[in-house]
Amino acid sequence: MDPDIHGRGLAFPVRLGTTGLNESAGGRKIQESIRIILETQYGERVMRPDFGCNLKRLLFAPNNESTASLARYYVEEGLTRWESRIDLLDVTVTNDDAGAALLIDISYRVRATGAADRLVHPFPLERSL
């Protein structure tokens, strides 16, 4: 994949390699950028307080249909606003088998190439007693 189309930059999470900080490019860079958006709560970035996704607001919410619907809305809103290299095709949110997390399944198309891809992001919830 062409880094000029998809971008190139520091790998996420930041890690050391044999020649310094690792970089990523291509489709991997887009997936890392999606994860950064999903894992950044509003207000965490001083110079861009509205960057990210409001997903962390649901951390202590019950694992039910309402929480899954809100998670879907937050993910769609965040990715549509902040990741301009993709067209969002579908976001599906389901409970994991243990009931301790939401599984956020994101299907998207890379605008520059038309290639479809998918990312599953687990989002842990506080278990109720």
C-alpha positions in Angstrom: 0.0 0.0 0.0 1.2 3.4 -0.9 2.1 5.5 2.2 1.4 8.7 0.2 -2.3 7.7 0.0 -2.7 6.2 3.4 -0.2 8.2 5.5 2.9 7.4 7.4 3.8 8.2 11.0 4.6 6.9 14.4 3.1 3.5 15.3 0.4 3.4 17.9 1.0 2.5 20.6 4.4 4.1 20.4 7.2 1.5 20.7 10.9 1.3 20.2 12.5 -0.6 17.3 16.1 -1.4 16.5 16.6 2.0 14.8 14.4 4.2 17.0 10.7 4.7 17.2 8.6 2.4 15.0 6.6 3.8 12.2 3.5 2.4 10.4 2.1 3.1 7.0 -0.6 1.9 4.7 -3.8 0.2 5.9 -2.2 -0.4 9.3 -1.8 3.4 9.8 -5.5 3.9 9.1 -6.5 1.3 11.6 -4.2 2.8 14.2 -5.8 6.2 13.5 -9.3 4.7 14.0 -8.2 3.2 17.4 -6.8 6.6 18.4 -10.1 8.3 17.7 -12.0 5.6 19.6 -9.8 5.7 22.6 -9.6 9.5 22.9 -12.3 11.1 25.1 -13.6 14.6 24.4 -11.4 17.1 26.3 -8.3 14.9 26.5 -6.4 17.0 23.8 -5.8 20.5 25.0 -5.6 22.1 21.6 -8.4 20.1 20.1 -11.0 19.5 22.9 -13.6 18.0 20.6 -11.3 15.4 19.0 -12.1 11.8 19.5 -15.2 9.9 20.4 -17.4 10.1 23.5 -17.1 6.3 24.0 -15.4 6.5 27.4 -18.5 8.1 28.7 -20.1 4.6 28.6 -17.4 2.9 30.7 -19.7 2.3 33.8 -22.9 2.0 31.8 -24.9 -1.3 32.0 -24.2 -3.8 29.2 -27.6 -3.5 27.5 -29.2 -2.5 24.2 -29.3 1.2 25.1 -25.6 1.3 25.8 -24.8 -0.6 22.6 -26.9 2.0 20.6 -25.1 4.9 22.2 -21.7 3.3 21.5 -22.7 2.8 17.9 -23.8 6.5 17.6 -20.6 7.8 19.3 -18.4 5.7 17.0 -20.2 6.7 13.8 -20.0 10.4 14.9 -16.3 10.3 15.8 -15.1 8.4 12.7 -17.3 10.4 10.3 -15.9 13.6 11.7 -12.2 12.8 12.2 -11.2 10.0 9.8 -11.5 11.6 6.3 -9.6 8.8 4.6 -12.5 6.3 4.9 -16.1 5.9 4.1 -17.9 4.3 7.0 -20.0 1.3 5.7 -21.3 -0.2 8.9 -20.9 -0.2 12.7 -22.3 -3.1 14.6 -22.1 -3.3 18.4 -22.6 -6.6 20.2 -21.9 -8.1 23.7 -19.0 -10.4 24.1 -19.7 -13.9 25.5 -18.7 -12.9 29.1 -20.9 -9.8 29.1 -17.9 -7.7 30.2 -17.4 -5.8 27.0 -19.0 -4.5 23.8 -17.5 -5.7 20.6 -17.5 -2.8 18.1 -17.3 -4.1 14.5 -16.4 -1.3 12.0 -16.6 -1.9 8.3 -15.2 0.8 6.1 -13.9 1.6 2.6 -10.6 3.4 2.0 -11.5 6.4 -0.2 -8.3 6.6 -2.2 -8.3 2.9 -3.3 -11.8 1.7 -2.8 -10.5 -1.2 -0.7 -12.9 -2.5 2.0 -11.6 -3.3 5.4 -12.9 -4.1 8.9 -11.8 -3.6 12.5 -13.2 -5.1 15.7 -12.6 -2.9 18.7 -13.4 -4.4 22.2 -14.7 -1.9 24.7 -14.7 -3.1 28.3 -17.6 -2.2 30.6 -17.7 -2.3 34.3 -19.4 -5.5 35.4 -22.4 -5.1 37.6 -22.5 -7.2 40.8 
